[in-house]
Amino acid sequence: MKQLLVTGANGQLAKCIQDAVSSSSDMNFIFTTREQLDVTNKASIQEIFSKNNITHCINTAAYTNVEKAESEPEKAFAINAEGAKNLAEVCAENGTILIHVSTDYVFDGSKTSTYLETDQPNPINVYGASKLAGEAHVQRICKKHFILRTSWLYSQYGHNFLNTIRKHGKAGTQLKVTTEQTGTPTNANDLAAVLLLLVENEQIDFGLYHFSNAGTATWYDFAKEILTRSSELNLSNLAKTEHYRTFAKRPEYSVLSTNKIEKMLNIKILDWKKSLASVIVILETT
Ligand SMILES: NC(=O)c1ccc[n+]([C@@H]2O[C@H](COP(=O)([O-])OP(=O)(O)OC[C@H]3O[C@@H](n4cnc5c(N)ncnc54)[C@H](OP(=O)(O)O)[C@@H]3O)[C@@H](O)[C@H]2O)c1
């Protein structure tokens, strides 16, 4: 029986994994919140591993506030780099497969075609740098690893762009949304399903993979689609801006090529607009 540890259980991706596994029978799951397992505390990781025969660890725990990371880099690195290192060390000691989630923000955005796994990362903000450092630890320490880079994650859970735009849409707030960056909104439920496929399928080569939904968008396109697809919301308060000021620099272009994972898992990835529609249905019916 496979025994999975999922870190960061209060986060949106972990919650989507929790939803995706309810019907699965040949896997046992331990979901841990930050209080139950702090990835910056190696002893707390070792303790859980000593009490359970963990075959797979999915690390969704992360410092994800891109803006705040600029003013608290130590904290971002402690969680995203040292935390990943701690997990990699304990996984390596126990022969556990580590599935680590990373980001499109490891790239600088200077490319104009999709980013491949073989492209050179060059983060332009603290969050991206801390996540890249985490990847490097995982690659160096734990041979049996998958690193999945994803982008612009949203879901029915937590604070994310989808929920923020819907909240402002309902309140009638004037929204100015940037057209300066191009990427791919990714449904965390789709990513959760792929993470579980990696666990189920024993024929997959370890290594680095990109996963996002299909297609491309600017944040403005994403907001427009959210408002268009949401009943009782409309576009009347939405405007474009080219100069949305942020502390953190963002890659202008961070569309990920997903060919490698599609081929490896023999899957067809959904277009971001179709996938977004399914999450809006969840939000409007629950
Ligand atoms: N969100 C995005 O747009 C995006 C884009 C690309 C990649 N990613 C990556 O995708 C993964 C999942 O992100 P997400 O959107 O699900 O993030 P999230 O909703 O912010 O969840 C992250 C979780 O990690 C927990 N955490 C923080 N520090 C921790 C620690 N020291 N020990 C244990 N848990 C800790 C947080 O706990 P609290 O609830 O207590 O704060 C939170 O529940 C992350 O690796 C992220 O870098 C995200």
The ligand as an ORCA input file, in Angstrom:
! r2SCAN-3c Opt
* xyz 0 1
  N      -0.378     30.150     -6.180
  C       0.200     30.265     -7.370
  O      -0.182     31.088     -8.204
  C       1.359     29.352     -7.738
  C       1.917     29.480     -8.999
  C       2.981     28.636     -9.340
  C       3.448     27.707     -8.430
  N       2.869     27.634     -7.191
  C       3.390     26.643     -6.245
  O       2.367     25.685     -6.021
  C       2.484     25.165     -4.688
  C       1.136     25.228     -3.988
  O       0.755     26.583     -3.900
  P      -0.654     27.033     -3.322
  O      -1.215     28.012     -4.287
  O      -1.462     25.849     -2.909
  O      -0.157     27.841     -2.054
  P      -0.955     28.289     -0.750
  O      -2.423     28.206     -0.974
  O      -0.335     29.556     -0.320
  O      -0.569     27.130      0.275
  C       0.702     26.983      0.792
  C       0.579     26.306      2.131
  O       1.897     26.126      2.664
  C       1.803     26.308      4.048
  N       3.094     26.629      4.645
  C       3.758     27.824      4.642
  N       4.885     27.715      5.331
  C       4.962     26.440      5.790
  C       5.886     25.718      6.573
  N       6.988     26.314      7.058
  N       5.658     24.411      6.822
  C       4.533     23.812      6.363
  N       3.600     24.443      5.631
  C       3.815     25.741      5.350
  C       0.827     27.463      4.236
  O       0.365     27.406      5.545
  P      -0.603     28.530      6.179
  O      -1.953     28.216      5.627
  O      -0.477     28.297      7.632
  O      -0.048     29.855      5.709
  C      -0.216     27.142      3.165
  O      -1.266     26.376      3.703
  C       3.612     25.952     -4.030
  O       4.806     25.218     -4.136
  C       3.725     27.194     -4.884
  O       5.019     27.751     -4.835
  C       1.831     28.425     -6.834
*
